[in-house]
């Protein structure tokens, strides 16, 4: 079953970083199914396009860890 997460959506960390740093913003660059059958999102930093990371859609959908930024597609 496909998630409600789509390419172009923006997310940010749910909590400030250490010492109250600003929260990172991430853009969903791509979605794919891993060899383990789980769905993953490839993210690119909104502030530094050279920074990328891959998270499971389950982790990205966890409101305790990430929040979707309003107005993003």
N, CA, C and O atoms as a GROMACS GRO file, in nm:
protein
  292
    1UNK      N    1   0.084  -0.119   0.000
    1UNK     CA    2   0.000   0.000   0.000
    1UNK      C    3   0.088   0.126   0.000
    1UNK      O    4   0.182   0.137   0.079
    2UNK      N    5   0.058   0.217  -0.087
    2UNK     CA    6   0.137   0.340  -0.099
    2UNK      C    7   0.101   0.438   0.011
    2UNK      O    8  -0.013   0.441   0.058
    3UNK      N    9   0.197   0.517   0.052
    3UNK     CA   10   0.176   0.615   0.159
    3UNK      C   11   0.115   0.743   0.103
    3UNK      O   12   0.098   0.759  -0.018
    4UNK      N   13   0.084   0.833   0.193
    4UNK     CA   14   0.032   0.964   0.154
    4UNK      C   15   0.144   1.065   0.132
    4UNK      O   16   0.120   1.181   0.102
    5UNK      N   17   0.266   1.019   0.147
    5UNK     CA   18   0.381   1.105   0.125
    5UNK      C   19   0.412   1.107  -0.023
    5UNK      O   20   0.412   1.003  -0.090
    6UNK      N   21   0.440   1.228  -0.075
    6UNK     CA   22   0.463   1.246  -0.218
    6UNK      C   23   0.590   1.327  -0.242
    6UNK      O   24   0.637   1.399  -0.153
    7UNK      N   25   0.644   1.314  -0.361
    7UNK     CA   26   0.759   1.395  -0.402
    7UNK      C   27   0.726   1.543  -0.388
    7UNK      O   28   0.615   1.586  -0.417
    8UNK      N   29   0.824   1.620  -0.342
    8UNK     CA   30   0.808   1.764  -0.330
    8UNK      C   31   0.757   1.810  -0.194
    8UNK      O   32   0.767   1.928  -0.162
    9UNK      N   33   0.701   1.720  -0.114
    9UNK     CA   34   0.654   1.760   0.018
    9UNK      C   35   0.772   1.796   0.106
    9UNK      O   36   0.882   1.742   0.091
   10UNK      N   37   0.747   1.890   0.198
   10UNK     CA   38   0.852   1.935   0.290
   10UNK      C   39   0.819   1.892   0.432
   10UNK      O   40   0.704   1.896   0.475
   11UNK      N   41   0.924   1.851   0.502
   11UNK     CA   42   0.912   1.810   0.641
   11UNK      C   43   1.023   1.876   0.721
   11UNK      O   44   1.126   1.916   0.666
   12UNK      N   45   1.000   1.886   0.851
   12UNK     CA   46   1.106   1.936   0.940
   12UNK      C   47   1.107   1.850   1.065
   12UNK      O   48   1.007   1.787   1.101
   13UNK      N   49   1.222   1.850   1.130
   13UNK     CA   50   1.236   1.777   1.255
   13UNK      C   51   1.132   1.830   1.354
   13UNK      O   52   1.109   1.951   1.359
   14UNK      N   53   1.072   1.743   1.431
   14UNK     CA   54   0.965   1.782   1.523
   14UNK      C   55   1.018   1.863   1.642
   14UNK      O   56   0.943   1.939   1.702
   15UNK      N   57   1.145   1.846   1.676
   15UNK     CA   58   1.202   1.915   1.791
   15UNK      C   59   1.330   1.987   1.753
   15UNK      O   60   1.403   1.943   1.664
   16UNK      N   61   1.358   2.099   1.822
   16UNK     CA   62   1.484   2.170   1.793
   16UNK      C   63   1.604   2.081   1.823
   16UNK      O   64   1.597   1.990   1.906
   17UNK      N   65   1.711   2.109   1.755
   17UNK     CA   66   1.833   2.032   1.777
   17UNK      C   67   1.900   2.070   1.908
   17UNK      O   68   1.845   2.146   1.987
   18UNK      N   69   2.016   2.018   1.928
   18UNK     CA   70   2.092   2.045   2.049
   18UNK      C   71   2.121   2.195   2.060
   18UNK      O   72   2.147   2.261   1.959
   19UNK      N   73   2.117   2.248   2.177
   19UNK     CA   74   2.140   2.390   2.205
   19UNK      C   75   2.037   2.479   2.136
   19UNK      O   76   2.065   2.596   2.111
   20UNK      N   77   1.919   2.425   2.103
   20UNK     CA   78   1.812   2.506   2.047
   20UNK      C   79   1.832   2.549   1.903
   20UNK      O   80   1.769   2.644   1.857
   21UNK      N   81   1.920   2.480   1.831
   21UNK     CA   82   1.941   2.516   1.690
   21UNK      C   83   1.810   2.505   1.614
   21UNK      O   84   1.718   2.434   1.655
   22UNK      N   85   1.802   2.574   1.503
   22UNK     CA   86   1.682   2.567   1.420
   22UNK      C   87   1.663   2.426   1.366
   22UNK      O   88   1.759   2.350   1.350
   23UNK      N   89   1.539   2.392   1.340
   23UNK     CA   90   1.507   2.259   1.290
   23UNK      C   91   1.539   2.248   1.142
   23UNK      O   92   1.519   2.343   1.065
   24UNK      N   93   1.588   2.133   1.103
   24UNK     CA   94   1.622   2.108   0.963
   24UNK      C   95   1.495   2.090   0.880
   24UNK      O   96   1.397   2.032   0.928
   25UNK      N   97   1.498   2.138   0.758
   25UNK     CA   98   1.386   2.117   0.665
   25UNK      C   99   1.434   2.025   0.554
   25UNK      O  100   1.545   2.039   0.501
   26UNK      N  101   1.347   1.930   0.519
   26UNK     CA  102   1.380   1.829   0.419
   26UNK      C  103   1.271   1.821   0.313
   26UNK      O  104   1.153   1.833   0.344
   27UNK      N  105   1.311   1.801   0.188
   27UNK     CA  106   1.218   1.788   0.076
   27UNK      C  107   1.224   1.645   0.026
   27UNK      O  108   1.332   1.590   0.007
   28UNK      N  109   1.107   1.585   0.004
   28UNK     CA  110   1.102   1.449  -0.049
   28UNK      C  111   1.145   1.454  -0.195
   28UNK      O  112   1.078   1.515  -0.278
   29UNK      N  113   1.256   1.389  -0.224
   29UNK     CA  114   1.312   1.389  -0.360
   29UNK      C  115   1.260   1.270  -0.440
   29UNK      O  116   1.235   1.280  -0.560
   30UNK      N  117   1.245   1.156  -0.372
   30UNK     CA  118   1.205   1.035  -0.441
   30UNK      C  119   1.151   0.935  -0.339
   30UNK      O  120   1.184   0.942  -0.221
   31UNK      N  121   1.068   0.844  -0.386
   31UNK     CA  122   1.015   0.735  -0.304
   31UNK      C  123   1.047   0.603  -0.373
   31UNK      O  124   1.044   0.594  -0.496
   32UNK      N  125   1.078   0.501  -0.293
   32UNK     CA  126   1.104   0.370  -0.352
   32UNK      C  127   1.077   0.260  -0.250
   32UNK      O  128   1.071   0.285  -0.129
   33UNK      N  129   1.060   0.140  -0.300
   33UNK     CA  130   1.041   0.022  -0.216
   33UNK      C  131   1.177  -0.046  -0.203
   33UNK      O  132   1.242  -0.078  -0.303
   34UNK      N  133   1.219  -0.068  -0.080
   34UNK     CA  134   1.348  -0.133  -0.055
   34UNK      C  135   1.339  -0.283  -0.076
   34UNK      O  136   1.231  -0.339  -0.094
   35UNK      N  137   1.455  -0.348  -0.073
   35UNK     CA  138   1.459  -0.494  -0.090
   35UNK      C  139   1.390  -0.566   0.025
   35UNK      O  140   1.355  -0.684   0.013
   36UNK      N  141   1.370  -0.496   0.136
   36UNK     CA  142   1.299  -0.553   0.250
   36UNK      C  143   1.148  -0.536   0.240
   36UNK      O  144   1.074  -0.579   0.328
   37UNK      N  145   1.102  -0.471   0.131
   37UNK     CA  146   0.960  -0.451   0.109
   37UNK      C  147   0.904  -0.325   0.173
   37UNK      O  148   0.787  -0.292   0.153
   38UNK      N  149   0.986  -0.253   0.250
   38UNK     CA  150   0.941  -0.130   0.313
   38UNK      C  151   0.954  -0.013   0.215
   38UNK      O  152   1.036  -0.015   0.124
   39UNK      N  153   0.870   0.089   0.235
   39UNK     CA  154   0.875   0.208   0.150
   39UNK      C  155   0.969   0.311   0.213
   39UNK      O  156   0.964   0.335   0.333
   40UNK      N  157   1.053   0.370   0.130
   40UNK     CA  158   1.152   0.467   0.176
   40UNK      C  159   1.136   0.599   0.100
   40UNK      O  160   1.091   0.603  -0.014
   41UNK      N  161   1.176   0.707   0.168
   41UNK     CA  162   1.177   0.840   0.108
   41UNK      C  163   1.321   0.890   0.106
   41UNK      O  164   1.390   0.887   0.207
   42UNK      N  165   1.365   0.935  -0.011
   42UNK     CA  166   1.496   0.997  -0.025
   42UNK      C  167   1.474   1.146  -0.006
   42UNK      O  168   1.396   1.207  -0.079
   43UNK      N  169   1.542   1.206   0.091
   43UNK     CA  170   1.523   1.346   0.125
   43UNK      C  171   1.646   1.428   0.091
   43UNK      O  172   1.759   1.379   0.097
   44UNK      N  173   1.622   1.553   0.055
   44UNK     CA  174   1.730   1.647   0.029
   44UNK      C  175   1.707   1.769   0.119
   44UNK      O  176   1.593   1.812   0.137
   45UNK      N  177   1.813   1.822   0.175
   45UNK     CA  178   1.802   1.936   0.264
   45UNK      C  179   1.756   2.059   0.186
   45UNK      O  180   1.804   2.086   0.076
   46UNK      N  181   1.661   2.133   0.245
   46UNK     CA  182   1.613   2.256   0.182
   46UNK      C  183   1.719   2.366   0.189
   46UNK      O  184   1.716   2.461   0.111
   47UNK      N  185   1.813   2.354   0.283
   47UNK     CA  186   1.914   2.457   0.303
   47UNK      C  187   2.048   2.423   0.241
   47UNK      O  188   2.129   2.513   0.214
   48UNK      N  189   2.073   2.296   0.218
   48UNK     CA  190   2.201   2.252   0.160
   48UNK      C  191   2.175   2.132   0.070
   48UNK      O  192   2.173   2.018   0.117
   49UNK      N  193   2.153   2.155  -0.060
   49UNK     CA  194   2.119   2.047  -0.153
   49UNK      C  195   2.222   1.935  -0.162
   49UNK      O  196   2.193   1.830  -0.219
   50UNK      N  197   2.340   1.955  -0.106
   50UNK     CA  198   2.439   1.847  -0.108
   50UNK      C  199   2.413   1.745   0.003
   50UNK      O  200   2.470   1.636   0.002
   51UNK      N  201   2.326   1.780   0.098
   51UNK     CA  202   2.292   1.688   0.208
   51UNK      C  203   2.167   1.608   0.173
   51UNK      O  204   2.062   1.664   0.142
   52UNK      N  205   2.180   1.477   0.179
   52UNK     CA  206   2.069   1.387   0.149
   52UNK      C  207   2.064   1.278   0.254
   52UNK      O  208   2.166   1.243   0.314
   53UNK      N  209   1.945   1.223   0.275
   53UNK     CA  210   1.931   1.107   0.362
   53UNK      C  211   1.809   1.028   0.318
   53UNK      O  212   1.718   1.080   0.254
   54UNK      N  213   1.809   0.901   0.355
   54UNK     CA  214   1.698   0.812   0.324
   54UNK      C  215   1.636   0.766   0.455
   54UNK      O  216   1.706   0.720   0.545
   55UNK      N  217   1.504   0.779   0.464
   55UNK     CA  218   1.430   0.736   0.582
   55UNK      C  219   1.314   0.648   0.538
   55UNK      O  220   1.262   0.663   0.427
   56UNK      N  221   1.273   0.558   0.625
   56UNK     CA  222   1.153   0.482   0.594
   56UNK      C  223   1.035   0.579   0.602
   56UNK      O  224   1.036   0.674   0.679
   57UNK      N  225   0.934   0.552   0.521
   57UNK     CA  226   0.814   0.635   0.522
   57UNK      C  227   0.748   0.629   0.660
   57UNK      O  228   0.688   0.727   0.704
   58UNK      N  229   0.759   0.514   0.727
   58UNK     CA  230   0.702   0.501   0.862
   58UNK      C  231   0.766   0.601   0.958
   58UNK      O  232   0.696   0.662   1.039
   59UNK      N  233   0.897   0.619   0.950
   59UNK     CA  234   0.966   0.715   1.037
   59UNK      C  235   0.927   0.857   0.999
   59UNK      O  236   0.898   0.939   1.086
   60UNK      N  237   0.926   0.887   0.869
   60UNK     CA  238   0.891   1.021   0.824
   60UNK      C  239   0.747   1.056   0.860
   60UNK      O  240   0.716   1.174   0.880
   61UNK      N  241   0.660   0.959   0.867
   61UNK     CA  242   0.518   0.980   0.901
   61UNK      C  243   0.494   0.992   1.051
   61UNK      O  244   0.385   1.030   1.094
   62UNK      N  245   0.594   0.960   1.131
   62UNK     CA  246   0.580   0.964   1.277
   62UNK      C  247   0.580   1.109   1.325
   62UNK      O  248   0.682   1.177   1.317
   63UNK      N  249   0.466   1.156   1.374
   63UNK     CA  250   0.453   1.295   1.416
   63UNK      C  251   0.541   1.331   1.535
   63UNK      O  252   0.564   1.448   1.562
   64UNK      N  253   0.589   1.230   1.606
   64UNK     CA  254   0.681   1.257   1.717
   64UNK      C  255   0.820   1.293   1.666
   64UNK      O  256   0.900   1.350   1.740
   65UNK      N  257   0.848   1.260   1.541
   65UNK     CA  258   0.982   1.283   1.485
   65UNK      C  259   0.987   1.389   1.376
   65UNK      O  260   1.084   1.465   1.368
   66UNK      N  261   0.882   1.395   1.292
   66UNK     CA  262   0.878   1.492   1.182
   66UNK      C  263   0.740   1.553   1.169
   66UNK      O  264   0.640   1.492   1.204
   67UNK      N  265   0.738   1.676   1.118
   67UNK     CA  266   0.609   1.741   1.089
   67UNK      C  267   0.613   1.794   0.947
   67UNK      O  268   0.714   1.847   0.901
   68UNK      N  269   0.499   1.780   0.879
   68UNK     CA  270   0.489   1.830   0.743
   68UNK      C  271   0.472   1.981   0.750
   68UNK      O  272   0.399   2.032   0.836
   69UNK      N  273   0.538   2.053   0.663
   69UNK     CA  274   0.530   2.199   0.661
   69UNK      C  275   0.409   2.239   0.580
   69UNK      O  276   0.393   2.198   0.465
   70UNK      N  277   0.323   2.319   0.640
   70UNK     CA  278   0.200   2.364   0.574
   70UNK      C  279   0.232   2.438   0.445
   70UNK      O  280   0.333   2.508   0.435
   71UNK      N  281   0.145   2.422   0.349
   71UNK     CA  282   0.161   2.489   0.222
   71UNK      C  283   0.251   2.416   0.124
   71UNK      O  284   0.258   2.452   0.007
   72UNK      N  285   0.320   2.314   0.173
   72UNK     CA  286   0.403   2.234   0.081
   72UNK      C  287   0.314   2.139   0.006
   72UNK      O  288   0.211   2.098   0.059
   73UNK      N  289   0.349   2.103  -0.119
   73UNK     CA  290   0.263   2.014  -0.198
   73UNK      C  291   0.237   1.882  -0.130
   73UNK      O  292   0.166   1.797  -0.185
   0.00000   0.00000   0.00000
